[in-house]
Amino acid sequence: MSAKTVNHRAWWLVLPVVLLVGFNAVVPLMTVVNYSVQETFGNNRFFFEGVKWFDSVVHSARFHDALKRQMLFTAIILAIEIPLGVAVALAMPRKGVWASVCLVLMSMPLLIPWNVVGAMWNIFALPDIGLLGWTLNKLGFDYNYTRQPFAAWATLIAMDVWHWTSLVALLAYAGLSAIPDAYYQAAKIDGASSWAVFRHVQLPKMKHVLTIAVLLRFMDSFMIYTEPVVLTGGGPGNSTTLLSIDLVKIALGQFDLGPAAAMSLIYFLIILLLSWMFYRVITLDEEQ
Amino acid sequence: MARIRLEELRHSYLASPAHDADWALKKVDLQWNDGGAYALLGPSGCGKTTLLNIVSGLLRPTAGRIRFGEEDVTDRPADHRNIAQVFQFPVVYDTMSVYDNLAFPLRNRGTPEAQVDARVREIAALLDLGAMLPQRAAGLTADGKQKISLGRGLVRSDVNVIMFDEPLTVIDPHLKWRLRSKLKELHQRIGMTMIYVTHDQTEAMTFAERVVVMHEGAVVQVGTPVELFERPRHTFVGHFIGSPGMNILPCEVDNGVARFAGLPVPTANPAGGAARGSRTEIGVRPEFVRFAERGIPVRVVRVSDAGRHQVVETRHADTVIRVLLDEHDAVPSEHAHLSFDPAFTRLYVDGWLAGDAA
């Protein structure tokens, strides 16, 4: 590198963003940090408690259960949405009117607000009047998501797959569209089967967008709150109480600010750590 | 390996072509002999890539037949034609090693692994890729990647023809020359039919034994580089090939003699056949124009230095006539006269060489 002109005045341009992020992310996070090491009995009087809350959260069976449910949920939806999204993208037409029609239809679920999605599925799946629930029961399945944990989970996963597979499909489609025709032509001349084309041409070229898809779906599903709350409220029992739902119960239901703050921070660190791990694993190959 | 014949080939990208302009290829008849080195030369959009894709089987022609030897392969898909194609932009399977890339076409056809190994090593040695076999293909330079694409074609022993679609487009200039000589050397060593598509006359002329010049979807001339240079059958060939291209001067024909600027211009081909009302032109290359005591009066407009030559641009009225001189030749100032070498001065009628049995 030769000598570059460095203009330090450019830093001023970053200042608005720094201020914005500072006031809406860093400062609130610091209040959470502040709560996490203190105890209060009301009247705005706080007592320093050290790492007591962290200790109790890490050793609480309730937290462990919520974390396990959360991990299971995220693992299932990733295992369904990523392959399904890729399959949908592969099946979509490449050009013409139908390509546009597909793209518009695919983006529709993404435009619906989370609470509306929850409410839609809540009604859709009701065993007595919902189209899905009623049909399933008429077909002879004993289905009631408000009473059976398995039914609640199945509905929750179906809802998430319905809502978010489009995102994966659209990203994968963008990746596929970027592959020049010559690759397909060369593969054809080389006598490659469609599986070989997928494995050696399409998948490698979709890698970057799929990395983004996996990260986005991981983070979003790990933080999911609105849809399950509207659909099941965490029930039946605690069977669909995911981490964020549990957190809100502790913070706002029981008003245990200290433990809730400690849990928030642990939750935050888990997401950060797992995202970093995902990213490293997926991009590892490239650094070789 | 076999001789390739294209019979009355026509192609349109439209469902129902109505006008002449709807055809990307207008009736092409061609024959490529086994083991020849051919070039398809023409400007962008002249139909050369279309023709190539039809031969490789990536496109099905609207009309006409393609024969490899006696066999009609028109309806056969690309993977059943035993052809190889190198594309404009290098196609390599990024996630595979160089070795696996070269082995890919063989493995797809279920070749035993021992045979694959022998063949891959042989081809890698031929292309100087031997040392890179374990490397990942994605890490290679553009010319290395182009060699892999070529290698994937060569690795199959039953290949009829190797086709190159402007393969040097993305190669750095100093490597172009090297890769081109490699191709030529390969052709001499393995004697496989090669068809090389390009819009660059230097590439075509240095690579091929015979050059097919295309213009607006039709073949205008097939010939050796010398023939194309000395005896263009069409003004397009004259203009497109050569640097600078042929001088094309509008002329009249009077009693079987071409006249330009009121002066008779002797031509190598007889001018008698020109029908009235048709467009008549004289074609003469700048190499065969000389300054003289007498002849066509011109004004010297500009002299540009082209290394060992100088290109002198002169004008008679509105017509530009270029003259090619050696670097030390004296250039007359302003007013001068030109004479043309009659052996290389030809008359063209409606663009085509007059008196030429087409």
Interface residues (C-beta under 8 A of the other chain):
Chain A: P180 A182 Y183 Q185 A186 K188 I189 D190 G191 A192 S193 A196 H200 V201 P204 K205 D285 Q288
Chain B: N53 S56 L58 P77 A78 D79 I83 A84 Q85 F87 Q88 F89 V91 Y93 D94 T95 M96 F104 P105 N108 R109 R136 S149 R152 G153
